[in-house]
Amino acid sequence: WRPRRHAMPALSSLASAALEEEEEEAALRDALQDAVNMSMKAVRKKGEEEKVRMLTAVTAAGARVTAEAEAEAVKLTAVAKAQAKATRASAVEFTAGAKASAAKLMAEAEAKAKATGAAAAKVTAEAAKMKRVVEEDRAGLKAEIESMEGAHVFENSAVLLDVGGHKFTTSRLTLTSVADTMLASKFSGRYPLNLNAEGAYFIDRDGRHFHHILNFLRDSGSFELSLDLTEGQVKELAKELEYYGLLDRAMPYHAQKQVGRALLQSACLDGTKRVLKTALAQARALVFKTKTSFLKKKYQALRWVVTDRVKNGSPVWTAPVEGGELFMYRSTRKRMTVGSESQYAVGCAFGDIFNDEKTDEVATPTDLPSDMWTSNARVTLPAQYALAEMLIRHSSRS
């Protein structure tokens, strides 16, 4: 690329034109400035003239006002002297009243100040107390959070067990999942654990069935015992569960099943149809519930389980209630009766509840007529007992 030299004359012409325009603008500015200066001089001159005229008028007006003011001042002075004399008398009276009012106001102010001070002190004390409570709660919450975090780490830590030579690995959370048991107590953290050379906690029990116990602890809500176990293995497992305090929870009806099995075995040895029939009926009633709206709360929704006890040739059932147990037994009058332990002990025929059906043969509670159960006044709701008495009287008259 090469510059085009023939373009220079055109650029020179443009520069000359621009210079001429600048000179014309400068001349115009100078002309405008001269015009402005002349206008300002004229304005200043007119202003000076107007100032002189106004000063003259103000001076004349001031002299007139001064004369009028002096006359008015003389007049006002006379009036003021008269009023001052009257005011002094009123001031004396007002001062006395003001002093009395001031004293009263001071006394009221002091009383209010004392009351306010006492209230402020009370509020301050309450605020300090609340602050202490909040700080204590905060410290307690912090300690609880730290304790829970420590417990979480503790519960989820792995534990190696050596149960009679069988090794198991589980967590403290699993071992303590069911309260009030031997394992929950041992691994709660309240007692030191003596570990062997392998770092395992040794339990001197038969470990062949311990995996069933761990499975129950891991999922106690839906645990089901394997059906592949033989009767002998079930007995062995039951013994181990009893040692760990888990028998009633892992196998809740084991004792009742044993009683039922014993009833059936005894009946088979007897061999008579009547005894076999009775044993089968009783085996079907190993566990049952009774429910009624006529009895007091203690006697409603009872859960009965068969025991290995016998009264008057019949098995005995028990139901847990507040403060102890109720017993269902065959009385000396051959009637199924519900009563306390002392009534059961003597075979009392008049317990709290009994069935009017007398049987020469041993009967099962669930096979007795449901409309022939009778309760006494002590265990029956008052309104229901009164209604029953009325119906009985009406029936006897008829």
N, C-alpha and C positions, 0 to 999 in steps of 0.2 A: 504494500500500500504506500502511496505517495501523496503529500498534501497538495491541494489544488490552489496554486498561487493566484490565479485570476480572480479569486473570491475576495481578496483584500480590499480593493477599492470600494466595494459595497459595504463592508464593515466600517470603513472610515467615514462614510456618509452618515451611517446610523449614529456614530459617536458624536458627530458635529450637531446633528439634530437634537440629540439628548442634552447636549451642553446648552444649546439655545433655550430649550424648555426650562432648564434649571435656572438660568439667568432671569427669564421672564417671571418664574414663580418667586424668586428672591425680590425682584422689583415690586411685585404685587404685595408681598408680605410687608415690605417697608412702607408702602402707601397706606396699607390698612393700619399699621402701628401708629403712623402720624395722625390718622383720623381719630383713633382711639385716644391718643394723648390729648388732642384738642378738646374732645368731648369731656374728658375727665377734668380739665382745667375749668371749663365752663360750669360743670356741676359743682366743683369746689367753691367757685366764686359765688354762685347762687346760694349755696349752703351757708356760707359765712354771712351773707346779707340776711338770710332768714333767721339765723342764730341771733344776730344783733337785735332784730325786730322782736323776737320772742322774749329775749332777756329783758328788754325794756318793758314789755307788757307784764312780765312776771314780777318785776320789781315794783311796779305800780300796784298790782294786785296784792303783793305781799304787804305793802304799807297799809293798804286798806284793811286787810285781814287782821293785821297787828293791832290796829286801833280798835276794831270791833272786839278782838279777843281780850284786850286789856279791860274794856268796859264789862264784858261778860265775866271776866275773872274777878272783878270787884264784887259783882253781884253774887257769883258762886261762892266766894270766900265767906260772905256773910251767911249764906245758907249753910255752908259746910260747918261753920262754927256752931250754929244752932244744932245741927244734926249731930255733931261730935259730942256735944254736951249730953244729948239724949242717949247717944250710943254708949258713952262711958258708963252711964247708969245701967243700961241693959247688959253691957259687957261684964259688969260686976256680978249681976245675977246669973248670966250665962256661964261665967267661969266657975261659979259655985256648982251649978248643975253639971257642967262638963266634968269637973273633978269627981263628983259622985258617980257619974256614968262611967268615967274612965276607971275608977276603982272597981266598980261592979264588973266591967268588961275584963279587967285584969284578973279578977278572981275567977271568973268563968273560964278565961283563957288558960289560967294555971290548972284549973280542974280538968279541962279538956286535954291539956298537955300531959297531965299525969295519967289520965285514962288512955290516951293514945300511946303513951310510953309503955304502959302495962300491956296493952293489946299488941304493940309492936314487939315487946319482949316475948309474949306468948307465941306470936307468929314466928319469931326468930327461933324460939326453942322447938316449935313443931317442925319448922323447916330443917333444923339441924337433925332432929330425930328422923324425919323422912329421908334425909340424906344418908344417915347412918344405915337405915333399913335398906335403902337402895344399894349402898356400897356392900352391905352384908349379903344381900340377894345376889349381887353381881359376883361377889367372891364365891358364894356357894354354887352358883351356876357354872362358874369357871372350873371350880373343883369337880363338880359333877361331870362336866364335859370331859375333863382330863381323865376322871375315873372311868367314864364310859369308853373313852378311846383306849385306855389301858386294858379294860375288860374285853373290848373287841379284839385287840391283839392277843390277849391271853386266851380267850375262848377259841380262837381260830388257829392257835398254834397246834402243830402236829404232836401226837403222843404215840410212842411205841410201847406196845404191851407184850408181855410174855406170860401167856396163860397156860400153865402146866406144860411148857415146852412149845406151845403153838404161838407163833408171832402174828401180831395184828397191828396195823397202823390206822389211827383214826384221829379225831380232833377232840379237844376239851369240850367244845360246844356239843358234840354228839354225846359224850360221856355224862354231861351234866344236864341233858335235855329233859330228863324226867326227874322231878324234884323228890326229895325224901327217899332216896335210894342210896345203897352203899357206894355206887360209882359216883353219883352226884356229890356225895360228901367227900370222898377221897380226892377227887379232882377239882374241887371248888376253889382251890388256891389258899384255903385256910390252913392247910397242913403241908409240911414239907414232904416231897416225894423222894424215896430212897431208890435210886436207879442202880442197875447192875452194871457190869463192865461194858456191856454192849449199849448202854444208854437206855435200856428198857425198864419199865416198871413191872415187877414180877408179881403175879397173882397165883397163889397156890391152889388152883382149882383145875378140874378137867376142862381142857380147852377144845374138845371135839365139837361141842355144840355152841361155842361162844360166838361164831359168826351169825347164828340166829339171833342172839341177844343184841349184837351190833346192828343188825338189820332192823330190829324192832326200835332201837333208840334212834336210828336215822329217819324212820318214817313211822312213828308210833300210831299215827292216825289211821293208816290204811294197811297196817301189817297183817299178813295172813300166814299162818304156820303151814309149812309144806306138808302136803298130803302123803308124801313118800316116806315119812317117818314111821317106823314101826312102833308098836305099843311100848316096847322097852325103851326105845329112843325118846319117846314122848315123856316117859317117866323120868329119864335121866335129865332131859331138858327142863322139866318142871322143877326138879331138885335144884338145878343151877339157877333158874329164875327166882326160886324162893330165896336162895342164898343172897342174890343181888337185890332182893326186895322188889322184884318185877313180876312175880307170878300172877297176882290179881289183875295186873294191867295187860300183860302179854297174853295170858290165858285166863280170862276172867271167870270162866265157868268150869275150870278144871276140877275143882273140888266137887261140884255138883255132878259132873260127868262120872267121877269116881263113885259117888254115892249111887247114881243110877245104874252103873255097871254092877255094883255090889248087889243091888236089889234084883237085877235080872239074873245074876249068877246064882243067888240064893234061891230064886224062884225055879230056875232050871234044875237045881239039885232036888227041890221038893217034887217037881214034876206034875203037880195037879193043875188042872185047867183053871181052877179058881185063883190059885196063887199066881200063876203065870199072867192071867188077865189083870189082876190087881197090880202086879209089878210093872206091866206095860203101861197101865194108866198112870202110875206114879212116875215112871220114867219120862212120860210125856209132860209132866208137870214139874220138872226139875227147877225151872225158873218161870214165873208168871207174874202178871201185874193185876192189881185190883184198883178200881176207880169208881167213885161215887160222889155225888154232890150233896148227899144227905148228912155226911159226917163232918166233923170239925177238921181244920186244916191238917193236923198231925196225922190223921187217918186217911187222907186222900192220896191217890196216886202212889200206892205202895208197891214196891218191887220185892217179891218173895223168892227166896232161893232155898232149895232143899238142903238139909244138913244130914250128918251121919247119926244124929240123935234119934231115939225112938221113945214114944210115949203111948202106953196102952196098945202096943202092937202096931203103931202107925209111925211113919217118918214124921219129923218135925221140920217146919219151914220157919224161916226168920226174915224179918224186914227191918232195915235200919230206919230209925226215926230220930228226931231231935231229942237228945238226952239218953239214947240207948237203943234197944231193940224191942220189937214186938214178936211174939211167938204164935204160930198157928199149930195146934196140936189136937189129938183126939182125947176128949175128956173122959172122966170116969163114967159118964152117962152115954158114952158112945156117940157124942156129937162133936163135929169139928168146931173148935173154939179159938178165938183170938184173944190174947191177954198178955200181961206182963210176964217177966221171967219168974217172979214168985208164984203167979197163978199157974204157969206152965209146970213149975216144979212139983206141985201137988196134984196136977191134973184137974184143976178147978173147973166145974161144970158151968159156972156163971162168970165168964170172962167179960171183956168189953163188948165182944161181938161173938155170936155163935149161929150155927145153922140148925134149924129145927128138925132136919132130917136125921133120924137115928138109924144107924146101920150096924148090923151084927158083924158084917165083914168090914175089913179096912177099906176106907174110901179115899179117893183123891179129891182135893178141894175143887178142882176145875170140873169134876163130874157131878157135884152136888147142885140141886136146884138153886138158881140165882135169886128167885123170889122168896126164898125161905131163910135168908140171912136176917138176923135180928140184932139191933144195937141198943145199949142202955142210954140213959139220959146223959151220962157223963161225957160220952164221945159223940153224941148226936147234936146237930144244930137245933137250938131251942124251937124255932118256928116249925121245923120238920117234925120234931118230936111231939109238939103240941097237936099238929095235924094228924099224926099217926094215932095218938090217944083218942082224938075226936072220932076218927074213922072206926076205931075198935069199939068205942061206946055205942056208936050208931049201929054197928054190925050186931052187937050183943042185944040191943033192943029189938032189932028186926027178928 
